[in-house]
């Protein structure tokens, strides 16, 4: 597998942007220069991330998310170590 990360990635298995093999390797996200650990989905070209809002769930039982805009830098955790 290459170290090239996709433009968009999601941790939700129902999403078309889900990639289990890549997520198993460990993805880190830097957003506006800060490390984020609660990212549900990201898009580099559009410059946004979706983060969970506490432990709140929507009516379908999925975590409630909020969209934040800014520079997104994904990286592989195993390559950074």
N, C-alpha and C positions, 0 to 999 in steps of 0.2 A: 504494500500500500504506500502511496506517496504521502508527502507531508503537506500537500496542497489542501487547504480547507475550502469547503463550499462557501458560496456567497451568502447562503441562507441555511440555517440548521435549527431543528426543533427537537425537544426531548419528548414530545407527545407522540406515542406510537400511531395515533390516528391521523397525524399530519403527513402530507406528501413530502415534507422536508425532513422527515425522520431518517436517521442513518445509524443503526444499532452498532455496526462494526466501528465506526468512527467515534461514537460516544463511549464505547468500551475502552478506547485508548486514552480518553480523558481530554476534555476541551476546557481551556481557560479563557475567560473573557475579561479584557480591560476596556472599561467604558469611561471616557473622559479622563483617562489616566489612572483610574482606580480599579482594583480587582473586584469583580462581582461574582458572588457564589449562588445567587438565587435567580439566574437567568433561565427562562423557559424557552425562548426563541430569540434568534438574532438575524439581522440582515445588514451586511456591510455596505452594499451599494446604496441602500436607502438611508443608512445611518440611524438604526433604531434597535432597541432590545425590548423584550417583554419580560418583566420581573414579577414574581409572586408578591401579593400584598398580604403579608402576615400568614395566618392560618385560615383565612376566609375562603369559603368554597362557593362556587356558583350553584345554580339550581340543578345542574347535572352532576354535581359532586367533584368537579375539577377545580383546581386552585384558581382564585380570582387573580387576574394579571393587570398590569398597568404598562402602557407603552411609553418609553423614554427615548428621546432623540438626542443624537450626538455622535461623536466619532467612536467606532467600534473596532477593537483589535482582537480577533480570536487567535489562539495559539494552542499547540499540542502540549499538554503538561509533561508527558514523558520526554519530549524533545528539549524542554526547558531545564530539566534536571541534570 
